[in-house]
Amino acid sequence: MVVERWREIPVNKVSSNFLPPTSFFQLPAFQYLCGMTSQYFTYDKPKVIQALRYHFITRREIKIMIILINVFAIASAALFFFKKVQPLAFLVSSVLWFVLMITFWFLMPNMVYKRAPAFKDRLRAVLSGSEFRLENEQGGRSWAWNEFSNWMESPFFFHLYFNSRSFFIVPKDAFEGDDVIEVRKMLGEKLRQGA
């Protein structure tokens, strides 16, 4: 997930193309020429957990699994009601459904949050015509737009995907005012939308 990509950022030394934090980079002329620069942001755990849930639930394989388990649960409930199966089938389908929901709603998002050091860091995102860049006070790392496969939007974040398992989430509230609309427009121009 986010963990593998973030570890590539130097922690103890400043990279050669590091942009120091200064108000110059927030000027409209800079943003027009070079793209959008967010404010420094930290991740709010409840919002990140919600974004991770959104990520898991939108995965095709998880959607298929949820549909199959729901069909199995409904079928076993109907068959149990008409006394065609024993209570064990209904119990097994109910347990499977609860385990699936607990796993994707609570366990997996919390495990990813705890493992990813980026969620505990103070970051800034820079979106330019040629690349996406994440920075902290010690340095930064850039990725060309063609390294990303697609993007999607959840209620509080933009999700930038390298592949179906590796992605970044950038909080919308890191951008001021109409900048969120500009970021959405830039992502739409640079990347394909969809999960």
Rosetta constraint file for C-alpha pairs under 8 A:
AtomPair CA 1 CA 5 HARMONIC 7.62 0.50
AtomPair CA 1 CA 112 HARMONIC 7.68 0.50
AtomPair CA 1 CA 165 HARMONIC 5.38 0.50
AtomPair CA 1 CA 166 HARMONIC 4.01 0.50
AtomPair CA 1 CA 167 HARMONIC 5.89 0.50
AtomPair CA 2 CA 6 HARMONIC 6.19 0.50
AtomPair CA 2 CA 116 HARMONIC 6.35 0.50
AtomPair CA 2 CA 118 HARMONIC 7.53 0.50
AtomPair CA 2 CA 166 HARMONIC 5.70 0.50
AtomPair CA 2 CA 167 HARMONIC 5.40 0.50
AtomPair CA 2 CA 168 HARMONIC 5.72 0.50
AtomPair CA 3 CA 7 HARMONIC 6.34 0.50
AtomPair CA 3 CA 115 HARMONIC 6.96 0.50
AtomPair CA 3 CA 116 HARMONIC 4.77 0.50
AtomPair CA 3 CA 117 HARMONIC 6.76 0.50
AtomPair CA 3 CA 118 HARMONIC 7.20 0.50
AtomPair CA 4 CA 8 HARMONIC 7.37 0.50
AtomPair CA 4 CA 166 HARMONIC 7.78 0.50
AtomPair CA 5 CA 9 HARMONIC 7.91 0.50
AtomPair CA 5 CA 166 HARMONIC 7.66 0.50
AtomPair CA 6 CA 117 HARMONIC 7.75 0.50
AtomPair CA 6 CA 118 HARMONIC 6.45 0.50
AtomPair CA 8 CA 141 HARMONIC 7.42 0.50
AtomPair CA 9 CA 139 HARMONIC 7.00 0.50
AtomPair CA 9 CA 140 HARMONIC 5.81 0.50
AtomPair CA 9 CA 141 HARMONIC 5.45 0.50
AtomPair CA 10 CA 14 HARMONIC 7.13 0.50
AtomPair CA 10 CA 15 HARMONIC 7.11 0.50
AtomPair CA 10 CA 138 HARMONIC 7.23 0.50
AtomPair CA 10 CA 139 HARMONIC 6.12 0.50
AtomPair CA 10 CA 140 HARMONIC 6.99 0.50
AtomPair CA 10 CA 141 HARMONIC 7.97 0.50
AtomPair CA 11 CA 138 HARMONIC 5.86 0.50
AtomPair CA 11 CA 139 HARMONIC 6.85 0.50
AtomPair CA 12 CA 138 HARMONIC 6.15 0.50
AtomPair CA 13 CA 138 HARMONIC 5.90 0.50
AtomPair CA 13 CA 139 HARMONIC 6.57 0.50
AtomPair CA 14 CA 18 HARMONIC 6.43 0.50
AtomPair CA 14 CA 138 HARMONIC 5.31 0.50
AtomPair CA 14 CA 139 HARMONIC 4.50 0.50
AtomPair CA 14 CA 140 HARMONIC 7.61 0.50
AtomPair CA 15 CA 139 HARMONIC 5.32 0.50
AtomPair CA 15 CA 140 HARMONIC 6.51 0.50
AtomPair CA 18 CA 135 HARMONIC 7.72 0.50
AtomPair CA 18 CA 139 HARMONIC 5.70 0.50
AtomPair CA 18 CA 140 HARMONIC 6.02 0.50
AtomPair CA 21 CA 25 HARMONIC 7.74 0.50
AtomPair CA 22 CA 26 HARMONIC 7.79 0.50
AtomPair CA 23 CA 27 HARMONIC 7.02 0.50
AtomPair CA 24 CA 30 HARMONIC 7.50 0.50
AtomPair CA 25 CA 30 HARMONIC 5.95 0.50
AtomPair CA 25 CA 31 HARMONIC 7.19 0.50
AtomPair CA 25 CA 37 HARMONIC 7.01 0.50
AtomPair CA 26 CA 30 HARMONIC 6.96 0.50
AtomPair CA 26 CA 31 HARMONIC 6.86 0.50
AtomPair CA 26 CA 37 HARMONIC 6.62 0.50
AtomPair CA 27 CA 31 HARMONIC 6.41 0.50
AtomPair CA 28 CA 32 HARMONIC 5.99 0.50
AtomPair CA 29 CA 33 HARMONIC 6.26 0.50
AtomPair CA 30 CA 34 HARMONIC 5.70 0.50
AtomPair CA 30 CA 35 HARMONIC 7.30 0.50
AtomPair CA 31 CA 35 HARMONIC 4.56 0.50
AtomPair CA 31 CA 36 HARMONIC 5.10 0.50
AtomPair CA 31 CA 37 HARMONIC 6.90 0.50
AtomPair CA 32 CA 36 HARMONIC 7.73 0.50
AtomPair CA 34 CA 127 HARMONIC 7.72 0.50
AtomPair CA 34 CA 128 HARMONIC 5.01 0.50
AtomPair CA 34 CA 129 HARMONIC 6.55 0.50
AtomPair CA 35 CA 126 HARMONIC 7.17 0.50
AtomPair CA 35 CA 127 HARMONIC 5.27 0.50
AtomPair CA 35 CA 128 HARMONIC 3.96 0.50
AtomPair CA 35 CA 129 HARMONIC 6.13 0.50
AtomPair CA 36 CA 126 HARMONIC 5.74 0.50
AtomPair CA 36 CA 127 HARMONIC 4.99 0.50
AtomPair CA 36 CA 128 HARMONIC 6.33 0.50
AtomPair CA 36 CA 179 HARMONIC 7.48 0.50
AtomPair CA 36 CA 182 HARMONIC 7.88 0.50
AtomPair CA 36 CA 183 HARMONIC 6.94 0.50
AtomPair CA 37 CA 124 HARMONIC 7.33 0.50
AtomPair CA 37 CA 125 HARMONIC 5.89 0.50
AtomPair CA 37 CA 126 HARMONIC 4.40 0.50
AtomPair CA 37 CA 127 HARMONIC 6.29 0.50
AtomPair CA 37 CA 175 HARMONIC 7.71 0.50
AtomPair CA 38 CA 124 HARMONIC 5.70 0.50
AtomPair CA 38 CA 125 HARMONIC 5.33 0.50
AtomPair CA 38 CA 126 HARMONIC 6.37 0.50
AtomPair CA 38 CA 174 HARMONIC 5.36 0.50
AtomPair CA 38 CA 175 HARMONIC 5.04 0.50
AtomPair CA 38 CA 176 HARMONIC 7.78 0.50
AtomPair CA 39 CA 124 HARMONIC 5.91 0.50
AtomPair CA 39 CA 125 HARMONIC 7.69 0.50
AtomPair CA 39 CA 174 HARMONIC 5.30 0.50
AtomPair CA 39 CA 175 HARMONIC 6.36 0.50
AtomPair CA 40 CA 122 HARMONIC 6.33 0.50
AtomPair CA 40 CA 123 HARMONIC 5.22 0.50
AtomPair CA 40 CA 124 HARMONIC 4.49 0.50
AtomPair CA 40 CA 125 HARMONIC 7.78 0.50
AtomPair CA 40 CA 174 HARMONIC 6.89 0.50
AtomPair CA 41 CA 122 HARMONIC 5.54 0.50
AtomPair CA 41 CA 123 HARMONIC 5.33 0.50
AtomPair CA 41 CA 124 HARMONIC 6.17 0.50
AtomPair CA 41 CA 171 HARMONIC 7.85 0.50
AtomPair CA 41 CA 174 HARMONIC 5.87 0.50
AtomPair CA 42 CA 119 HARMONIC 7.13 0.50
AtomPair CA 42 CA 120 HARMONIC 6.94 0.50
AtomPair CA 42 CA 121 HARMONIC 6.24 0.50
AtomPair CA 42 CA 122 HARMONIC 4.85 0.50
AtomPair CA 42 CA 123 HARMONIC 6.41 0.50
AtomPair CA 43 CA 47 HARMONIC 7.74 0.50
AtomPair CA 43 CA 48 HARMONIC 6.74 0.50
AtomPair CA 43 CA 119 HARMONIC 5.50 0.50
AtomPair CA 43 CA 120 HARMONIC 6.78 0.50
AtomPair CA 43 CA 121 HARMONIC 7.77 0.50
AtomPair CA 43 CA 122 HARMONIC 7.94 0.50
AtomPair CA 43 CA 171 HARMONIC 7.61 0.50
AtomPair CA 44 CA 48 HARMONIC 6.17 0.50
AtomPair CA 45 CA 49 HARMONIC 6.07 0.50
AtomPair CA 45 CA 113 HARMONIC 7.86 0.50
AtomPair CA 45 CA 119 HARMONIC 8.00 0.50
AtomPair CA 46 CA 50 HARMONIC 6.26 0.50
AtomPair CA 47 CA 51 HARMONIC 6.21 0.50
AtomPair CA 47 CA 156 HARMONIC 6.81 0.50
AtomPair CA 48 CA 52 HARMONIC 6.10 0.50
AtomPair CA 48 CA 113 HARMONIC 7.53 0.50
AtomPair CA 49 CA 53 HARMONIC 6.18 0.50
AtomPair CA 49 CA 109 HARMONIC 5.50 0.50
AtomPair CA 49 CA 110 HARMONIC 6.66 0.50
AtomPair CA 49 CA 113 HARMONIC 7.16 0.50
AtomPair CA 50 CA 54 HARMONIC 6.20 0.50
AtomPair CA 50 CA 109 HARMONIC 7.99 0.50
AtomPair CA 51 CA 55 HARMONIC 6.19 0.50
AtomPair CA 51 CA 154 HARMONIC 6.52 0.50
AtomPair CA 51 CA 155 HARMONIC 7.80 0.50
AtomPair CA 51 CA 156 HARMONIC 7.31 0.50
AtomPair CA 51 CA 157 HARMONIC 6.93 0.50
AtomPair CA 52 CA 56 HARMONIC 6.23 0.50
AtomPair CA 52 CA 109 HARMONIC 5.35 0.50
AtomPair CA 53 CA 57 HARMONIC 6.05 0.50
AtomPair CA 53 CA 104 HARMONIC 6.73 0.50
AtomPair CA 53 CA 105 HARMONIC 5.90 0.50
AtomPair CA 53 CA 109 HARMONIC 6.08 0.50
AtomPair CA 54 CA 58 HARMONIC 6.12 0.50
AtomPair CA 54 CA 154 HARMONIC 7.04 0.50
AtomPair CA 55 CA 59 HARMONIC 6.62 0.50
AtomPair CA 55 CA 195 HARMONIC 7.97 0.50
AtomPair CA 56 CA 62 HARMONIC 6.99 0.50
AtomPair CA 56 CA 104 HARMONIC 6.64 0.50
AtomPair CA 57 CA 62 HARMONIC 6.29 0.50
AtomPair CA 57 CA 63 HARMONIC 6.40 0.50
AtomPair CA 57 CA 104 HARMONIC 7.39 0.50
AtomPair CA 58 CA 62 HARMONIC 7.36 0.50
AtomPair CA 58 CA 63 HARMONIC 6.70 0.50
AtomPair CA 58 CA 195 HARMONIC 6.57 0.50
AtomPair CA 59 CA 63 HARMONIC 6.22 0.50
AtomPair CA 59 CA 164 HARMONIC 7.78 0.50
AtomPair CA 59 CA 195 HARMONIC 6.92 0.50
AtomPair CA 60 CA 64 HARMONIC 6.24 0.50
AtomPair CA 61 CA 65 HARMONIC 6.24 0.50
AtomPair CA 62 CA 66 HARMONIC 6.09 0.50
AtomPair CA 63 CA 67 HARMONIC 6.16 0.50
AtomPair CA 64 CA 68 HARMONIC 6.15 0.50
AtomPair CA 65 CA 69 HARMONIC 6.15 0.50
AtomPair CA 66 CA 70 HARMONIC 6.03 0.50
AtomPair CA 66 CA 100 HARMONIC 7.70 0.50
AtomPair CA 67 CA 71 HARMONIC 6.10 0.50
AtomPair CA 68 CA 72 HARMONIC 6.11 0.50
AtomPair CA 69 CA 73 HARMONIC 6.03 0.50
AtomPair CA 69 CA 93 HARMONIC 7.16 0.50
AtomPair CA 69 CA 96 HARMONIC 7.24 0.50
AtomPair CA 69 CA 97 HARMONIC 6.34 0.50
AtomPair CA 70 CA 74 HARMONIC 6.08 0.50
AtomPair CA 70 CA 97 HARMONIC 7.10 0.50
AtomPair CA 71 CA 75 HARMONIC 5.96 0.50
AtomPair CA 72 CA 76 HARMONIC 5.97 0.50
AtomPair CA 72 CA 93 HARMONIC 6.45 0.50
AtomPair CA 73 CA 77 HARMONIC 6.05 0.50
AtomPair CA 73 CA 90 HARMONIC 6.80 0.50
AtomPair CA 73 CA 93 HARMONIC 4.85 0.50
AtomPair CA 73 CA 94 HARMONIC 6.27 0.50
AtomPair CA 73 CA 97 HARMONIC 7.45 0.50
AtomPair CA 74 CA 78 HARMONIC 6.13 0.50
AtomPair CA 75 CA 79 HARMONIC 6.06 0.50
AtomPair CA 76 CA 80 HARMONIC 5.87 0.50
AtomPair CA 76 CA 85 HARMONIC 7.46 0.50
AtomPair CA 76 CA 89 HARMONIC 6.14 0.50
AtomPair CA 76 CA 90 HARMONIC 5.13 0.50
AtomPair CA 76 CA 93 HARMONIC 7.02 0.50
AtomPair CA 77 CA 81 HARMONIC 6.06 0.50
AtomPair CA 77 CA 90 HARMONIC 5.66 0.50
AtomPair CA 78 CA 82 HARMONIC 6.32 0.50
AtomPair CA 79 CA 83 HARMONIC 6.04 0.50
AtomPair CA 79 CA 84 HARMONIC 5.02 0.50
AtomPair CA 79 CA 85 HARMONIC 5.75 0.50
AtomPair CA 80 CA 84 HARMONIC 5.82 0.50
AtomPair CA 80 CA 85 HARMONIC 5.21 0.50
AtomPair CA 80 CA 86 HARMONIC 6.40 0.50
AtomPair CA 80 CA 87 HARMONIC 6.42 0.50
AtomPair CA 80 CA 89 HARMONIC 7.91 0.50
AtomPair CA 80 CA 90 HARMONIC 6.59 0.50
AtomPair CA 85 CA 89 HARMONIC 6.74 0.50
AtomPair CA 86 CA 90 HARMONIC 7.49 0.50
AtomPair CA 87 CA 91 HARMONIC 6.13 0.50
AtomPair CA 88 CA 92 HARMONIC 6.04 0.50
AtomPair CA 89 CA 93 HARMONIC 6.24 0.50
AtomPair CA 90 CA 94 HARMONIC 6.19 0.50
AtomPair CA 91 CA 95 HARMONIC 6.15 0.50
AtomPair CA 92 CA 96 HARMONIC 6.11 0.50
AtomPair CA 93 CA 97 HARMONIC 6.19 0.50
AtomPair CA 94 CA 98 HARMONIC 6.29 0.50
AtomPair CA 95 CA 99 HARMONIC 6.07 0.50
AtomPair CA 96 CA 100 HARMONIC 6.06 0.50
AtomPair CA 97 CA 101 HARMONIC 6.24 0.50
AtomPair CA 98 CA 102 HARMONIC 6.06 0.50
AtomPair CA 99 CA 103 HARMONIC 6.00 0.50
AtomPair CA 100 CA 104 HARMONIC 6.23 0.50
AtomPair CA 101 CA 105 HARMONIC 5.59 0.50
AtomPair CA 101 CA 106 HARMONIC 7.87 0.50
AtomPair CA 102 CA 106 HARMONIC 5.39 0.50
AtomPair CA 102 CA 107 HARMONIC 6.50 0.50
AtomPair CA 103 CA 107 HARMONIC 4.83 0.50
AtomPair CA 103 CA 108 HARMONIC 5.90 0.50
AtomPair CA 104 CA 108 HARMONIC 5.59 0.50
AtomPair CA 104 CA 109 HARMONIC 7.09 0.50
AtomPair CA 105 CA 109 HARMONIC 6.89 0.50
AtomPair CA 106 CA 110 HARMONIC 6.24 0.50
AtomPair CA 107 CA 111 HARMONIC 6.11 0.50
AtomPair CA 108 CA 112 HARMONIC 6.20 0.50
AtomPair CA 109 CA 113 HARMONIC 6.14 0.50
AtomPair CA 110 CA 114 HARMONIC 6.15 0.50
AtomPair CA 111 CA 115 HARMONIC 6.26 0.50
AtomPair CA 112 CA 116 HARMONIC 6.17 0.50
AtomPair CA 113 CA 119 HARMONIC 6.79 0.50
AtomPair CA 116 CA 120 HARMONIC 7.85 0.50
AtomPair CA 117 CA 121 HARMONIC 6.76 0.50
AtomPair CA 121 CA 136 HARMONIC 7.42 0.50
AtomPair CA 122 CA 136 HARMONIC 5.95 0.50
AtomPair CA 122 CA 137 HARMONIC 7.69 0.50
AtomPair CA 123 CA 134 HARMONIC 6.63 0.50
AtomPair CA 123 CA 135 HARMONIC 5.44 0.50
AtomPair CA 123 CA 136 HARMONIC 4.68 0.50
AtomPair CA 123 CA 137 HARMONIC 7.75 0.50
AtomPair CA 124 CA 134 HARMONIC 5.73 0.50
AtomPair CA 124 CA 135 HARMONIC 5.14 0.50
AtomPair CA 124 CA 136 HARMONIC 6.39 0.50
AtomPair CA 125 CA 132 HARMONIC 7.31 0.50
AtomPair CA 125 CA 133 HARMONIC 5.68 0.50
AtomPair CA 125 CA 134 HARMONIC 4.73 0.50
AtomPair CA 125 CA 135 HARMONIC 6.47 0.50
AtomPair CA 125 CA 170 HARMONIC 7.44 0.50
AtomPair CA 126 CA 132 HARMONIC 5.90 0.50
AtomPair CA 126 CA 133 HARMONIC 4.94 0.50
AtomPair CA 126 CA 134 HARMONIC 6.41 0.50
AtomPair CA 126 CA 135 HARMONIC 7.98 0.50
AtomPair CA 127 CA 131 HARMONIC 6.23 0.50
AtomPair CA 127 CA 132 HARMONIC 4.75 0.50
AtomPair CA 127 CA 133 HARMONIC 6.39 0.50
AtomPair CA 127 CA 183 HARMONIC 7.81 0.50
AtomPair CA 128 CA 132 HARMONIC 6.36 0.50
AtomPair CA 130 CA 144 HARMONIC 6.02 0.50
AtomPair CA 130 CA 145 HARMONIC 6.37 0.50
AtomPair CA 131 CA 142 HARMONIC 6.43 0.50
AtomPair CA 131 CA 143 HARMONIC 5.48 0.50
AtomPair CA 131 CA 144 HARMONIC 4.25 0.50
AtomPair CA 131 CA 145 HARMONIC 5.23 0.50
AtomPair CA 132 CA 142 HARMONIC 5.66 0.50
AtomPair CA 132 CA 143 HARMONIC 5.31 0.50
AtomPair CA 132 CA 144 HARMONIC 6.29 0.50
AtomPair CA 132 CA 145 HARMONIC 6.54 0.50
AtomPair CA 133 CA 140 HARMONIC 6.92 0.50
AtomPair CA 133 CA 141 HARMONIC 5.69 0.50
AtomPair CA 133 CA 142 HARMONIC 4.19 0.50
AtomPair CA 133 CA 143 HARMONIC 6.29 0.50
AtomPair CA 134 CA 140 HARMONIC 5.50 0.50
AtomPair CA 134 CA 141 HARMONIC 5.62 0.50
AtomPair CA 134 CA 142 HARMONIC 6.52 0.50
AtomPair CA 135 CA 139 HARMONIC 5.70 0.50
AtomPair CA 135 CA 140 HARMONIC 3.98 0.50
AtomPair CA 135 CA 141 HARMONIC 6.56 0.50
AtomPair CA 136 CA 140 HARMONIC 6.10 0.50
AtomPair CA 143 CA 147 HARMONIC 6.46 0.50
AtomPair CA 144 CA 148 HARMONIC 7.69 0.50
AtomPair CA 145 CA 190 HARMONIC 6.52 0.50
AtomPair CA 145 CA 191 HARMONIC 7.27 0.50
AtomPair CA 146 CA 191 HARMONIC 7.99 0.50
AtomPair CA 147 CA 162 HARMONIC 6.34 0.50
AtomPair CA 148 CA 160 HARMONIC 6.85 0.50
AtomPair CA 148 CA 161 HARMONIC 5.58 0.50
AtomPair CA 148 CA 162 HARMONIC 4.34 0.50
AtomPair CA 148 CA 163 HARMONIC 7.28 0.50
AtomPair CA 148 CA 191 HARMONIC 7.30 0.50
AtomPair CA 149 CA 161 HARMONIC 5.71 0.50
AtomPair CA 149 CA 162 HARMONIC 5.22 0.50
AtomPair CA 149 CA 163 HARMONIC 5.99 0.50
AtomPair CA 149 CA 191 HARMONIC 6.95 0.50
AtomPair CA 149 CA 192 HARMONIC 7.12 0.50
AtomPair CA 150 CA 160 HARMONIC 6.36 0.50
AtomPair CA 150 CA 161 HARMONIC 5.39 0.50
AtomPair CA 150 CA 162 HARMONIC 7.24 0.50
AtomPair CA 150 CA 163 HARMONIC 7.94 0.50
AtomPair CA 150 CA 191 HARMONIC 5.25 0.50
AtomPair CA 150 CA 192 HARMONIC 4.75 0.50
AtomPair CA 150 CA 193 HARMONIC 5.48 0.50
AtomPair CA 150 CA 194 HARMONIC 6.34 0.50
AtomPair CA 150 CA 195 HARMONIC 7.15 0.50
AtomPair CA 151 CA 158 HARMONIC 7.12 0.50
AtomPair CA 151 CA 159 HARMONIC 5.41 0.50
AtomPair CA 151 CA 160 HARMONIC 4.57 0.50
AtomPair CA 151 CA 161 HARMONIC 5.72 0.50
AtomPair CA 151 CA 187 HARMONIC 7.24 0.50
AtomPair CA 151 CA 191 HARMONIC 6.44 0.50
AtomPair CA 151 CA 192 HARMONIC 6.42 0.50
AtomPair CA 151 CA 193 HARMONIC 5.04 0.50
AtomPair CA 151 CA 194 HARMONIC 6.00 0.50
AtomPair CA 151 CA 195 HARMONIC 6.82 0.50
AtomPair CA 152 CA 158 HARMONIC 6.06 0.50
AtomPair CA 152 CA 159 HARMONIC 5.16 0.50
AtomPair CA 152 CA 160 HARMONIC 6.83 0.50
AtomPair CA 152 CA 193 HARMONIC 5.68 0.50
AtomPair CA 152 CA 194 HARMONIC 5.37 0.50
AtomPair CA 152 CA 195 HARMONIC 5.98 0.50
AtomPair CA 153 CA 157 HARMONIC 6.03 0.50
AtomPair CA 153 CA 158 HARMONIC 4.69 0.50
AtomPair CA 153 CA 159 HARMONIC 5.95 0.50
AtomPair CA 154 CA 158 HARMONIC 6.41 0.50
AtomPair CA 154 CA 159 HARMONIC 7.49 0.50
AtomPair CA 156 CA 171 HARMONIC 5.89 0.50
AtomPair CA 156 CA 172 HARMONIC 5.72 0.50
AtomPair CA 156 CA 173 HARMONIC 7.45 0.50
AtomPair CA 157 CA 169 HARMONIC 5.86 0.50
AtomPair CA 157 CA 170 HARMONIC 5.36 0.50
AtomPair CA 157 CA 171 HARMONIC 4.38 0.50
AtomPair CA 157 CA 172 HARMONIC 5.25 0.50
AtomPair CA 158 CA 169 HARMONIC 5.51 0.50
AtomPair CA 158 CA 170 HARMONIC 5.18 0.50
AtomPair CA 158 CA 171 HARMONIC 6.41 0.50
AtomPair CA 158 CA 172 HARMONIC 6.70 0.50
AtomPair CA 159 CA 167 HARMONIC 6.64 0.50
AtomPair CA 159 CA 168 HARMONIC 5.71 0.50
AtomPair CA 159 CA 169 HARMONIC 4.51 0.50
AtomPair CA 159 CA 170 HARMONIC 6.57 0.50
AtomPair CA 160 CA 167 HARMONIC 5.37 0.50
AtomPair CA 160 CA 168 HARMONIC 5.14 0.50
AtomPair CA 160 CA 169 HARMONIC 6.28 0.50
AtomPair CA 160 CA 170 HARMONIC 7.96 0.50
AtomPair CA 161 CA 165 HARMONIC 7.76 0.50
AtomPair CA 161 CA 166 HARMONIC 6.05 0.50
AtomPair CA 161 CA 167 HARMONIC 4.20 0.50
AtomPair CA 161 CA 168 HARMONIC 6.56 0.50
AtomPair CA 162 CA 166 HARMONIC 5.45 0.50
AtomPair CA 162 CA 167 HARMONIC 5.56 0.50
AtomPair CA 163 CA 167 HARMONIC 7.01 0.50
AtomPair CA 164 CA 195 HARMONIC 7.74 0.50
AtomPair CA 170 CA 174 HARMONIC 7.72 0.50
AtomPair CA 171 CA 175 HARMONIC 7.94 0.50
AtomPair CA 172 CA 180 HARMONIC 6.28 0.50
AtomPair CA 173 CA 180 HARMONIC 7.98 0.50
AtomPair CA 175 CA 179 HARMONIC 5.55 0.50
AtomPair CA 175 CA 180 HARMONIC 5.74 0.50
AtomPair CA 176 CA 180 HARMONIC 6.90 0.50
AtomPair CA 178 CA 182 HARMONIC 6.61 0.50
AtomPair CA 179 CA 183 HARMONIC 6.08 0.50
AtomPair CA 180 CA 184 HARMONIC 6.16 0.50
AtomPair CA 181 CA 185 HARMONIC 6.14 0.50
AtomPair CA 182 CA 186 HARMONIC 6.09 0.50
AtomPair CA 183 CA 187 HARMONIC 6.08 0.50
AtomPair CA 184 CA 188 HARMONIC 6.12 0.50
AtomPair CA 185 CA 189 HARMONIC 6.33 0.50
AtomPair CA 186 CA 190 HARMONIC 6.16 0.50
AtomPair CA 187 CA 191 HARMONIC 5.59 0.50
AtomPair CA 188 CA 192 HARMONIC 6.55 0.50
AtomPair CA 188 CA 193 HARMONIC 6.67 0.50
